[in-house]
Amino acid sequence: MGAQPVHHGDGGLPPLPRTQNAVATALPPADRMEFYREMGEADETELLGVLRRWWLRARLYADPLPDDVRTDIEAGTAPGRPADAALRQAAADRETSTGER
């Protein structure tokens, strides 16, 4: 059976807007300064990636995983493929299937 979507009405996490202020508020104080530093140093091509990464981290803090799992995710050593690798593969697969038609 597949994973079920989480809805706020069924006791799931409330939505966290993907805004700088919402993310900063959701982070522990120790991480908030690092978030602001990274946002301040990011150029226009990096801003969305920085915000997205910290938004995901804020969601992890709101729905804690076991410490070892959270550490692996933050370090990029958790099992599975990174989303960007999966998206690159999907794009390559589309190009291949389009070229064969």
N, C-alpha and C positions, 0 to 999 in steps of 0.2 A: 504494500500500500504506500502511496506517495505521501510526502509531507503535506500537511494541511496549512493553509494560510493562517496567519495570526491576525485576528481582528480585535480592536480595542474593546468592542462590546462583549466579547467572550472572555474577558479577563486577561487578554494579551497586553503587551506593552503599549502605552499611549504613543501616538506618533511623535517623532522628533523632527521639527522642521530642519531642513538643510540650509540653515542660515548661520552666519558666524556667531551671532549672539546666542542662538539656541544651543549650538554645539558648545560654546564656551561655558554656558551656564550648566550644562549637563556633565562637564568634566570635573574631576577632582581638582582642587586648587593647585596641587603640585603639577598637574599636566596642563592646566589652563595657560600658564605663562609660556610653556613650550609651544602650545597651539598658536598663541598670539605671535610668538617669535617667527614660527614657520610661515604664518599667513603674511606677516610683514615683510619677509624676505622673498616671498614668491612673486614671480613676474606674472603677467597676464595669462601665459600659457600653463602655468603651474597651479594657479589659484584653485581651480575646480578639483584637481587631484588632491591637494592638501586638505581642502574642506571635506571631500569625500572620505579620505582616510581617517580623519579625526571624527567625522560623523559616525563611521563604523565603530571606531574605538569607543565613542560615547555610548553607542547602543550596547556594546559589550559590557560596559560598566553598569548599565541599567538592567541588564539581564545576565548576571555573572555566570560564567562557565567555571568549571574547575580550574584552579590556578595553572596547572600544567598545560591544559588545552589553550587557555587564554595566552599564556606565554608563547606557546608554539605559533599561534595565529599572529601575534604581534611581531614575532621574529621572522615570520614568513617560512617557518619550517613545518607547518601543519600538513597532514596528508592532503592530497588533492592537487589540482592545478590552479594557479592564479587565474582570476577572471580575465585578465588581459591576454593570457596565453590561450584560453578557451575561445575568446572572441577572435583572435588572430587565426586560429585553426578553423573556426566556423567561416570566416571570410575567405580563407584559402579554399575550403571545401566548396563554397558557393561559386568561386571563380572556376574551379575545376569542373564542376557540374555544368556550369553555363557554357564553358568552352567545348564540352563534349556534345552538346545538343546541336 
